[in-house]
């Protein structure tokens, strides 16, 4: 199993280094981002979503209530596209928020993207995410845990994450 996993890891790494998408602008994008509370570096995560290098996109944030710390921080960052979904009653809050956002955003798009507020995205994330859509109708990304300091639990999480990523392709 170890040899097969290593071979898959090398193959996946080669693919990630050499993959060049064909479709550089598949259409207008609306990004839906449910938020709850304020994670560490929440402001940097939100900025990374808003500062994408993509020609035609809009970000729609959605929270449970105006009392949520995330709502207050979004407003402090100058974000105005915030939907208040209310409390979930028959599903999880995140699913409720996303469903509400899709039904009430009023934003027309060719592509709908879903992301989380506790992740940090590089400036080309959106372009890279939607680039394969010329060949298929669905695309996805994978979160990558990176250890920011020498901390055994964080290093273990990063190592376990790395071992799983090779199974995706």
N, C-alpha and C positions, 0 to 999 in steps of 0.2 A: 504493500500500500504506500509506503514511504517513497519508493522509487517512482511509482505512478504519479503520486502527488507532486513530486519534484519535477517530473517531466511536464505535467500539466501546468505547473507554475511557470516554467521556462517558456512554454508555448503561449500562455496567456500574456506574459511579459512582452514577448516578441510582438504579439498582436497589438497590445496597447501602444507600443512604441511606433509601430508602422501603420496603424489604421488611419486612413484619411477619408473622411466622409465626402460624398459626392454632392449632396444637396446643402448648399450654404445658406439658403433662406427659404424654408418651406412654407412660410406664411406668418400671419399675425398670431401672437401667443398671449394667452392670459395665464398668469401664474397665480395659483391659489395657495396661500400660506396660513394654516391655522396656528394660532398662538395661544399659549396659556402660561401665565407667569413670566418671569424674566430669568432666563438662564444666564450663567456667566458669559459676559461679552455679547449679550443680546443685541446691543446696538451694532456691533461689528458684523454679526450674522445678518441682520436686517439690511445693513448697507450693502453687503455682498450680493443680496438678492436684487436690490434696487439699482446697483451699478453694473448691470450686465451689459456686455458689448453685443447687443442684438438690435437690429434696426426697428423692430415694431413689436413691442411687448408692453404689457400692463401688469402690475402686481395688485392682487386683491387680498388683503389680510382679513382674517375673520377670528373673532374672539367670542367668548361666552357672554361677557357683560362689560359695561363701561367701567366697572369697578376693578376689573382684572388689571394687574400690574402691567401686563403686556400692552393693553390699550393705552394706558398712560404714557408708557415709554414710546410707543409708536407715534402718538401725538407730539411728544417732545422732539422726535426725529423729523417732524414735519409731514408725516404720512397722513393723508386724508382719506384714502380708499380703504376704510375699515368697516366691515360689516359686523353687527352684533347679532349673533345667532340665537341667544337665549339658552336656557338650560336644556340639556338632552333628557328625553323621557323614555325612549324605547331602544336606545343604542348608546354606544360610547360617545363622549363629548366630541372627540376628534372627527368621527364619522358624521355626527350631527352637524358640526361646523362646516365640513366640506360639502355636505349635501345642501345645506342652507346657502352656502356661497354660490354653488352652481345654479341653484334655482333663483337667487335674488341679486346676483351681481349685475345683470343687465349688460355684461361685457360680451360682445360678439368676437369670436376668434376662430381661426382655422385649427388651432392646437390648444389643448388645455394641459397645463403642467401643475403637478402637485409637489410641494416641498415642505420641509419642516423648518421651524424657526431656530432650532437648536443645532443647525449645521452651518458651516461656512462654505461658500461657493467661490470658485475662481471666476474671473470676469468672462471666460469663454464657456462656462458651464451650460448655459442655456443654448448657445449655438451648437455645442457638441452633443447635447442631449437630443435635440430635434433633428440633427443632420441625417440620421438614418431613415427618417420618415418617408423619404422618396421611394424606398424599397419595401417598407413594411408599415403597418398601421399603428404599431405599438412600440415604444422604446422605454427603457428604464435606466436608472443609474444605480450605483451602489455606494452606500456610505462607507467611508474609510476612516477608521480611528487612528489618529496619529498621536504618539506620546510627545507631549510638550516638555516633559522633564523626566528625570529618573525617578520613577515611582512604580514599584513592582506591580500593583494591580493594573495600572494604566498600560504598562509594558505587556503584561499578559493579555489584556484585552486586544491590544494592537496585534500581537502575535496570533491569537486565535482568529481575529478578523482576516489576517493575511492568508491563513490556511484555508479559509472558506472561499475567498475570492476566486481562487483557481477553479473551483467547481462550477462557476457560473457559465463558462464558455464551452 
